[in-house]
């Protein structure tokens, strides 16, 4: 097993054993236990990519669900690996691709999941008697609520702003809120495999709702801390992101926002028609689902934020608005999908679920 192209694993055929072996290798190599490694967005993208395409065949041309930064929005049954870090990366350092790369491509991957059930099962522990290393590694992709990880940005802020006693108390409040936010996000980690499109979108909605709740926990103490700083401290706080951008120049946030768009992810209308042979009622429901997906793509593209947010509070506000938008469009697509799915026979449902793995084989 080795890195392929710097981003993925070169492995044998997909199996539960292969997936657990790969996830165990992350744990044994301490990659997911090292806070410094996880604080690097490029390293996280590589880890997510390796876990997402374990055992894949066909090379990168089949990875239509890949993000512009090299990561993936889905790692097995988990939507948005390392969500906690992506929020902090943009809030504190102004690094956008990890967060803003999420969009329509991930909804599309939820509808037409690239994994078969046999592969998905390998991402989760089979029983309590099994070693917990793979489960532990997977859980850390959800979020880590330990002080070593959740408190890492807080310590860096303290070094930069050199707080007085009142500001130190506010910073401590922010540290506590950040850990609670990580716990909230971690609680959305899947404990079972969703083998159907409705199940995947339900998991997606739950994950985004947890992120919305996590951001809501962090916003008040961050705003309070920032309001207590003098102009010099604010300038140093703001400069953290400016310094980081100089180290990691980007092609621009808006250009990367939302990942692939409908032009590169064409709706598989012909394949759905040929596989399902829908009747008039089903075809009408399918049309509403396709319209909801198209509206989601347009809404997410329009709602992209500019790259010139200069303060951490304004960037966290932008994150909150983006997550609210994503939550609304996922709910809309999920509602249309549930209506369509309810009209299908068991055989038609199986045919619909086979579209994703077939397209990426």
Buried (B, 14 or more C-beta within 10 A) or exposed (E): BEEBEEBBBEBEEBBBEBBBBBBBBBBEEEBBBBBEBBBBBBBBBBBBBBBBBBBBEEEBEBBBBBBBBBBBBBBBBBBBBBBBBBBBBBBBBBBBBBBBBBBBBBBBBBBBBBBBEBBBBBBBBEEEEEEEBBBBBBBBBBBBBBBEBBBBBBEBBBEBBEBEEEBBBBBBBBBBBBBBBBBBBBBBBBEEBBBBBBBBBBBBBBBBBBBBBBBBBBBEBBBBBBEBBEEEBBEBBBEBBEEBBEEEEBEEBBEBBBBBBBEEBEBBEEBBEEBBEBEEEBBEBBBBBBEBBBBBBBBBBEBBBEBEBEBBBBBBBBBBEBBEBBBBBBBBBBBBBBBBBEBBEEEBBEBBBBBBBBEBE
